[in-house]
Amino acid sequence: MKRSDRIPPARVRAAAALAAASALALAACATPPAGSGTPAPRTLGSVHPAPPEGEVAAQGTVMDVGGRVELCLGPIAESYPPQCSGIPMDLWSWDNIEGSETSGDVTWGAYAVQGTYDGETISVTQPPVMLALFDPMPFPDPTGGKAGEGDEATAAAIQEELPDLLGADYLSSYPENGYVWVDAVWDDGTLQDAADADYGENTVVIRSALRPLG
């Protein structure tokens, strides 16, 4: 190479500096900057509690539509007959059971139910008890009456996320005393741990509608 064809050292240094600056810019674009407000992925939407090993009890509306029986643990549409979506039930019979109503091919009633749960279906093991005659077990207060750390805006944001995160496991939620109280179909502590990881402790309380016996 002729001397006149050589690239001046200053130009080489400038090109190297430009390449380094470009690499830094690309890295900055690929990684959200700290404080940018980009939310981290929620653990709560990716974990699923193992089914309970023993029997469980639950209170709700048993809805039989044309022979398809479900236990509705969440809201009931105020129509006639009422409508709801719940957990499929096996081994259910209306024989000798009081407290039901029928309209067309729909039969329903409010009961305390006992059985096993495999994560999808409740298999009834004991005769149900009409809720009007049932003395329910109180839900323990895991907070001990201590106020939570959430504010109104935080609670509203969490409540907006919960239905999508929990899917069919979500029943309802409401804010109270600095917490978002969440009713879910079933939790053995798995969902609670995920909620603590996502939102911080003393912010969300998850209650299981299916309650283990024994």
Backbone torsions as a table, in degrees:
resi	resn	phi	psi	omega
1	MET	NA	134.2	177.5
2	LYS	-71.7	153.3	178.5
3	ARG	-56.8	-37.6	-176.8
4	SER	-70.3	-17.6	-178.6
5	ASP	-89.8	-8.9	-177.7
6	ARG	-71.1	143.7	177.2
7	ILE	-80.2	131.2	-179.6
8	PRO	-58.9	138.9	-180.0
9	PRO	-53.1	-37.3	-178.7
10	ALA	-62.5	-38.6	179.8
11	ARG	-69.0	-36.0	176.6
12	VAL	-62.2	-44.7	179.8
13	ARG	-63.0	-38.4	180.0
14	ALA	-65.8	-40.8	179.5
15	ALA	-65.4	-40.9	179.3
16	ALA	-64.0	-40.4	179.0
17	ALA	-64.8	-40.0	179.0
18	LEU	-64.2	-41.2	178.9
19	ALA	-63.7	-41.3	179.6
20	ALA	-64.8	-41.3	179.2
21	ALA	-63.9	-39.2	179.0
22	SER	-64.0	-41.0	179.3
23	ALA	-62.9	-41.0	178.2
24	LEU	-64.4	-38.6	179.8
25	ALA	-64.9	-41.0	179.2
26	LEU	-65.2	-40.7	178.8
27	ALA	-63.5	-38.8	179.6
28	ALA	-64.7	-35.9	179.2
29	CYS	-70.6	-33.1	-175.7
30	ALA	-78.2	-26.4	-176.4
31	THR	-113.5	120.8	178.9
32	PRO	-59.9	130.5	-179.5
33	PRO	-66.0	151.5	178.3
34	ALA	-59.7	137.4	179.1
35	GLY	78.0	11.1	-178.1
36	SER	-78.1	-11.5	-179.6
37	GLY	86.4	2.5	178.1
38	THR	-69.9	118.5	-175.8
39	PRO	-72.0	144.3	175.2
40	ALA	-77.9	152.9	177.5
41	PRO	-58.5	140.0	-178.3
42	ARG	-83.0	129.1	174.8
43	THR	-66.3	-33.5	-173.2
44	LEU	-59.4	-29.2	-178.8
45	GLY	-84.8	-1.0	-173.7
46	SER	-121.7	3.0	180.0
47	VAL	-114.4	150.4	-178.3
48	HIS	-139.4	120.5	179.8
49	PRO	-62.9	145.3	173.8
50	ALA	-69.7	146.7	178.4
51	PRO	-58.6	150.5	178.3
52	PRO	-64.7	145.7	-177.7
53	GLU	-78.3	-35.4	-178.8
54	GLY	-105.9	-161.0	-179.7
55	GLU	-80.0	155.9	178.6
56	VAL	-129.0	161.8	174.9
57	ALA	-124.3	149.8	179.3
58	ALA	-153.3	157.4	178.0
59	GLN	-122.1	132.2	-179.8
60	GLY	-178.5	-165.9	179.2
61	THR	-101.9	122.9	175.0
62	VAL	-86.1	122.5	-176.1
63	MET	-119.9	120.0	-179.8
64	ASP	-114.8	109.6	-180.0
65	VAL	-113.8	103.1	179.3
66	GLY	60.4	31.0	179.3
67	GLY	96.6	-10.1	174.7
68	ARG	-91.1	113.7	-173.0
69	VAL	-105.2	132.6	178.0
70	GLU	-134.4	151.5	171.9
71	LEU	-103.4	112.7	-178.4
72	CYS	-91.9	118.9	-178.3
73	LEU	-101.9	-13.4	-177.6
74	GLY	-105.3	-154.9	-176.7
75	PRO	-63.1	150.8	177.9
76	ILE	-116.9	128.4	177.9
77	ALA	-69.0	132.0	-177.2
78	GLU	-83.9	73.0	175.6
79	SER	-124.5	-179.8	175.7
80	TYR	-133.3	112.7	-2.3
81	PRO	-70.1	159.6	178.3
82	PRO	-65.1	164.0	179.9
83	GLN	-132.3	146.0	177.2
84	CYS	-164.7	168.6	175.9
85	SER	-124.7	128.2	-175.1
86	GLY	-143.2	-156.8	-177.7
87	ILE	-93.3	128.4	176.7
88	PRO	-57.7	145.1	-178.4
89	MET	-123.5	138.1	172.9
90	ASP	-107.6	157.7	172.2
91	LEU	63.6	28.4	177.2
92	TRP	-93.1	139.9	175.9
93	SER	-140.2	141.0	177.1
94	TRP	-87.2	-1.9	-178.7
95	ASP	-60.7	128.6	176.0
96	ASN	62.0	22.5	178.6
97	ILE	-108.2	123.9	179.8
98	GLU	-94.4	166.5	173.4
99	GLY	91.4	11.8	-179.1
100	SER	-102.1	160.7	172.9
101	GLU	-126.3	155.6	179.9
102	THR	-136.1	136.7	173.5
103	SER	-141.8	114.4	-176.3
104	GLY	63.9	-127.3	179.3
105	ASP	-98.0	18.4	-178.5
106	VAL	-112.7	128.0	173.8
107	THR	-126.4	138.2	-176.9
108	TRP	-150.9	163.3	176.4
109	GLY	-175.6	161.7	-177.9
110	ALA	-100.6	123.9	-172.7
111	TYR	-143.8	158.3	163.9
112	ALA	-94.5	127.9	-172.5
113	VAL	-120.1	143.5	176.6
114	GLN	-126.9	138.4	179.3
115	GLY	177.8	-167.2	176.5
116	THR	-104.9	154.9	-177.8
117	TYR	-133.3	122.0	-177.6
118	ASP	-99.3	14.4	-177.9
119	GLY	98.9	-13.8	179.5
120	GLU	-134.5	-36.4	-172.1
121	THR	-132.0	141.9	171.6
122	ILE	-96.8	126.1	174.7
123	SER	-103.8	114.7	-173.6
124	VAL	-69.9	134.3	-178.9
125	THR	-118.0	-16.4	-178.9
126	GLN	-136.0	153.9	175.9
127	PRO	-59.7	139.3	-179.2
128	PRO	-72.9	163.4	178.2
129	VAL	-121.8	131.2	176.5
130	MET	-58.1	135.9	-179.5
131	LEU	-62.3	-29.0	179.0
132	ALA	-63.3	-21.9	-178.9
133	LEU	-110.2	5.0	-171.8
134	PHE	-100.4	136.5	176.5
135	ASP	-102.2	98.0	-172.6
136	PRO	-72.6	152.6	172.8
137	MET	-75.1	134.2	178.3
138	PRO	-69.6	146.6	174.3
139	PHE	-74.9	128.6	176.1
140	PRO	-67.1	149.0	179.1
141	ASP	-95.0	102.7	-177.7
142	PRO	-69.9	-11.7	-178.6
143	THR	-86.4	-14.9	-176.9
144	GLY	64.2	20.5	-178.9
145	GLY	82.7	-1.5	179.9
146	LYS	-77.1	136.5	-179.1
147	ALA	-67.0	145.3	177.3
148	GLY	-80.9	-177.7	-174.2
149	GLU	-107.2	0.9	-177.7
150	GLY	-85.0	151.5	174.3
151	ASP	-108.9	-179.1	-174.7
152	GLU	-62.4	-42.7	-178.9
153	ALA	-66.7	-41.3	178.6
154	THR	-63.1	-43.7	-179.7
155	ALA	-61.7	-42.8	-179.4
156	ALA	-64.0	-40.4	179.7
157	ALA	-66.0	-41.0	179.4
158	ILE	-65.1	-45.4	-179.0
159	GLN	-61.4	-32.4	179.2
160	GLU	-68.6	-31.7	-178.3
161	GLU	-81.0	-30.8	-167.7
162	LEU	-58.0	-45.3	-178.3
163	PRO	-58.1	-40.5	179.1
164	ASP	-71.2	-38.1	-177.6
165	LEU	-69.2	-43.1	-175.0
166	LEU	-91.7	-18.9	178.2
167	GLY	59.6	-132.2	-176.7
168	ALA	-66.6	-16.2	178.9
169	ASP	-77.2	-14.5	-178.1
170	TYR	-80.7	132.0	177.1
171	LEU	-112.2	-53.1	-179.1
172	SER	-168.5	169.4	176.2
173	SER	-157.7	157.3	176.4
174	TYR	-159.1	150.8	177.8
175	PRO	-89.6	141.7	176.9
176	GLU	-163.1	130.6	173.4
177	ASN	55.1	38.2	176.5
178	GLY	85.7	3.9	178.9
179	TYR	-119.5	158.8	162.7
180	VAL	-103.2	114.8	179.4
181	TRP	-90.0	126.0	-173.4
182	VAL	-122.5	127.0	172.7
183	ASP	-98.6	122.2	179.3
184	ALA	-121.0	159.9	-179.0
185	VAL	-59.5	-53.3	-177.0
186	TRP	-149.4	134.7	173.1
187	ASP	-148.6	133.7	176.1
188	ASP	-105.5	15.0	-175.9
189	GLY	110.4	-14.8	-179.1
190	THR	-64.2	-47.5	179.8
191	LEU	-67.1	-38.0	179.3
192	GLN	-63.2	-43.4	178.5
193	ASP	-61.6	-40.0	179.6
194	ALA	-67.0	-39.9	178.0
195	ALA	-64.2	-39.5	177.3
196	ASP	-63.7	-39.2	179.9
197	ALA	-68.1	-37.3	-177.0
198	ASP	-77.1	-43.4	-170.0
199	TYR	-114.3	-7.0	-175.9
200	GLY	93.6	150.2	178.3
201	GLU	-66.9	158.7	179.6
202	ASN	62.6	35.1	178.6
203	THR	-128.0	-45.4	-177.4
204	VAL	-124.3	135.9	174.5
205	VAL	-120.2	121.0	179.5
206	ILE	-105.1	127.0	179.1
207	ARG	-112.9	136.4	-178.7
208	SER	-91.2	124.6	177.9
209	ALA	-70.9	-33.7	173.1
210	LEU	-85.7	123.1	-174.1
211	ARG	-115.8	125.0	-177.8
212	PRO	-65.5	146.0	178.0
213	LEU	-105.1	138.4	177.4
214	GLY	81.5	NA	NA
